Structures are given as C-alpha cells and as structure tokens.
Amino acid sequence: FSVTRPPVPYMDYFIPSILVAFAASSWGYLISTLISPQNAMTATVMFILVGCGILGNPYKAKDLLDGGAKEAMLSLSLVRWALPMTLARSIEAAEEDSECVDVSVLLLRQNYYNDIFEGKYNKWNQGLVALVGTTLLVTIGAFLGLKFTNRHKQV
C-alpha cells in the first residue's frame, strides 16, 4: 500500500479484506460441522476456491448478473461483494484526480453495475451488508450445526 500510494485511504482496502476473512472463516465453521473432520478442511478449501475463484471471476460477472438463478448462486461468492467495494472508491478517486484508469478496470466496474441491487445502495454498502450478513447467518448456521449434529459426542 505504501509503495503504490493509491488515492484512497488504507481502510478502503483493509475493511473488505477483513470482511472476506470473517465470511470465509464462517463458511469453514459451517462446513466443518456438516462434514467429517478428516475431510472438512479439504471441503472448505474447495468451496472457497470455487466460490471465490470460479464464481467470483470478475470478467464473467456480466454474464452471471442477470437477476435469476445465476445471480443467486453468484451471491454466495465473497469476491462478488468485496471486489466492487474496493474498486468503486479507487476508480472514483482516480477519475476525480483526472488520472488514467486502465480499460480492464473500467470493464470490471461496468460488469458489476447491472445487478439487481443497482440504484438501491452504493457498492460499498452492498458489499458491507452482504459480507456482514453472510458472516452472521453462516456463523449462526455453524452454531446450529455444532449444536444439533453429532449429539452423541457432546459433553
């Protein structure tokens, strides 16, 4: 961060990163309550890689953000919410300073601007609500999974 000196505060990058870490760990907790301990870590890594790497591919977002089942599936991706949070303010700051913004970055922004939430919330608030909501709901699900699965092993 200190080497590139982007035109936005450090917290504009730090907060989405922390939210993704919390949301990913909550998915790990949930999966670990549903799958045997020997396979839980592998299943969690696969889920996060598929969810963030394949579903969260920003260049495919335009095709998946159609308001239907594809968009519902894409809403599970943590990258789908964190990337627009980070890019929105960076691009706005660069455009305000009349700095050149790479065409591929502008294409990414355009891909995320045709979703069903457009016009209701800005990208920062969308990501904040989605990532915090995901973390809370999935953590509650993990608690319930821990409480009601393998009851015979509880102390």
Secondary structure as a PSIPRED ss2 file (coil, helix, strand):
# PSIPRED VFORMAT (PSIPRED V4.0)

   1 F C   1.000  0.000  0.000
   2 S C   1.000  0.000  0.000
   3 V C   1.000  0.000  0.000
   4 T C   1.000  0.000  0.000
   5 R C   1.000  0.000  0.000
   6 P C   1.000  0.000  0.000
   7 P C   1.000  0.000  0.000
   8 V C   1.000  0.000  0.000
   9 P C   1.000  0.000  0.000
  10 Y C   1.000  0.000  0.000
  11 M H   0.000  1.000  0.000
  12 D H   0.000  1.000  0.000
  13 Y H   0.000  1.000  0.000
  14 F H   0.000  1.000  0.000
  15 I H   0.000  1.000  0.000
  16 P H   0.000  1.000  0.000
  17 S H   0.000  1.000  0.000
  18 I H   0.000  1.000  0.000
  19 L H   0.000  1.000  0.000
  20 V H   0.000  1.000  0.000
  21 A H   0.000  1.000  0.000
  22 F H   0.000  1.000  0.000
  23 A H   0.000  1.000  0.000
  24 A H   0.000  1.000  0.000
  25 S H   0.000  1.000  0.000
  26 S H   0.000  1.000  0.000
  27 W H   0.000  1.000  0.000
  28 G H   0.000  1.000  0.000
  29 Y H   0.000  1.000  0.000
  30 L H   0.000  1.000  0.000
  31 I H   0.000  1.000  0.000
  32 S H   0.000  1.000  0.000
  33 T H   0.000  1.000  0.000
  34 L H   0.000  1.000  0.000
  35 I C   1.000  0.000  0.000
  36 S C   1.000  0.000  0.000
  37 P H   0.000  1.000  0.000
  38 Q H   0.000  1.000  0.000
  39 N H   0.000  1.000  0.000
  40 A H   0.000  1.000  0.000
  41 M H   0.000  1.000  0.000
  42 T H   0.000  1.000  0.000
  43 A H   0.000  1.000  0.000
  44 T H   0.000  1.000  0.000
  45 V H   0.000  1.000  0.000
  46 M H   0.000  1.000  0.000
  47 F H   0.000  1.000  0.000
  48 I H   0.000  1.000  0.000
  49 L H   0.000  1.000  0.000
  50 V H   0.000  1.000  0.000
  51 G H   0.000  1.000  0.000
  52 C H   0.000  1.000  0.000
  53 G H   0.000  1.000  0.000
  54 I H   0.000  1.000  0.000
  55 L C   1.000  0.000  0.000
  56 G C   1.000  0.000  0.000
  57 N C   1.000  0.000  0.000
  58 P H   0.000  1.000  0.000
  59 Y H   0.000  1.000  0.000
  60 K H   0.000  1.000  0.000
  61 A H   0.000  1.000  0.000
  62 K H   0.000  1.000  0.000
  63 D H   0.000  1.000  0.000
  64 L H   0.000  1.000  0.000
  65 L C   1.000  0.000  0.000
  66 D C   1.000  0.000  0.000
  67 G C   1.000  0.000  0.000
  68 G C   1.000  0.000  0.000
  69 A H   0.000  1.000  0.000
  70 K H   0.000  1.000  0.000
  71 E H   0.000  1.000  0.000
  72 A H   0.000  1.000  0.000
  73 M H   0.000  1.000  0.000
  74 L H   0.000  1.000  0.000
  75 S C   1.000  0.000  0.000
  76 L C   1.000  0.000  0.000
  77 S C   1.000  0.000  0.000
  78 L H   0.000  1.000  0.000
  79 V H   0.000  1.000  0.000
  80 R H   0.000  1.000  0.000
  81 W H   0.000  1.000  0.000
  82 A H   0.000  1.000  0.000
  83 L H   0.000  1.000  0.000
  84 P H   0.000  1.000  0.000
  85 M H   0.000  1.000  0.000
  86 T H   0.000  1.000  0.000
  87 L H   0.000  1.000  0.000
  88 A H   0.000  1.000  0.000
  89 R H   0.000  1.000  0.000
  90 S H   0.000  1.000  0.000
  91 I H   0.000  1.000  0.000
  92 E H   0.000  1.000  0.000
  93 A H   0.000  1.000  0.000
  94 A H   0.000  1.000  0.000
  95 E H   0.000  1.000  0.000
  96 E H   0.000  1.000  0.000
  97 D C   1.000  0.000  0.000
  98 S C   1.000  0.000  0.000
  99 E C   1.000  0.000  0.000
 100 C C   1.000  0.000  0.000
 101 V C   1.000  0.000  0.000
 102 D C   1.000  0.000  0.000
 103 V H   0.000  1.000  0.000
 104 S H   0.000  1.000  0.000
 105 V H   0.000  1.000  0.000
 106 L H   0.000  1.000  0.000
 107 L H   0.000  1.000  0.000
 108 L H   0.000  1.000  0.000
 109 R H   0.000  1.000  0.000
 110 Q H   0.000  1.000  0.000
 111 N H   0.000  1.000  0.000
 112 Y H   0.000  1.000  0.000
 113 Y C   1.000  0.000  0.000
 114 N C   1.000  0.000  0.000
 115 D C   1.000  0.000  0.000
 116 I C   1.000  0.000  0.000
 117 F C   1.000  0.000  0.000
 118 E E   0.000  0.000  1.000
 119 G C   1.000  0.000  0.000
 120 K C   1.000  0.000  0.000
 121 Y E   0.000  0.000  1.000
 122 N C   1.000  0.000  0.000
 123 K H   0.000  1.000  0.000
 124 W H   0.000  1.000  0.000
 125 N H   0.000  1.000  0.000
 126 Q H   0.000  1.000  0.000
 127 G H   0.000  1.000  0.000
 128 L H   0.000  1.000  0.000
 129 V H   0.000  1.000  0.000
 130 A H   0.000  1.000  0.000
 131 L H   0.000  1.000  0.000
 132 V H   0.000  1.000  0.000
 133 G H   0.000  1.000  0.000
 134 T H   0.000  1.000  0.000
 135 T H   0.000  1.000  0.000
 136 L H   0.000  1.000  0.000
 137 L H   0.000  1.000  0.000
 138 V H   0.000  1.000  0.000
 139 T H   0.000  1.000  0.000
 140 I H   0.000  1.000  0.000
 141 G H   0.000  1.000  0.000
 142 A H   0.000  1.000  0.000
 143 F H   0.000  1.000  0.000
 144 L H   0.000  1.000  0.000
 145 G H   0.000  1.000  0.000
 146 L H   0.000  1.000  0.000
 147 K H   0.000  1.000  0.000
 148 F H   0.000  1.000  0.000
 149 T C   1.000  0.000  0.000
 150 N C   1.000  0.000  0.000
 151 R H   0.000  1.000  0.000
 152 H H   0.000  1.000  0.000
 153 K H   0.000  1.000  0.000
 154 Q C   1.000  0.000  0.000
 155 V C   1.000  0.000  0.000
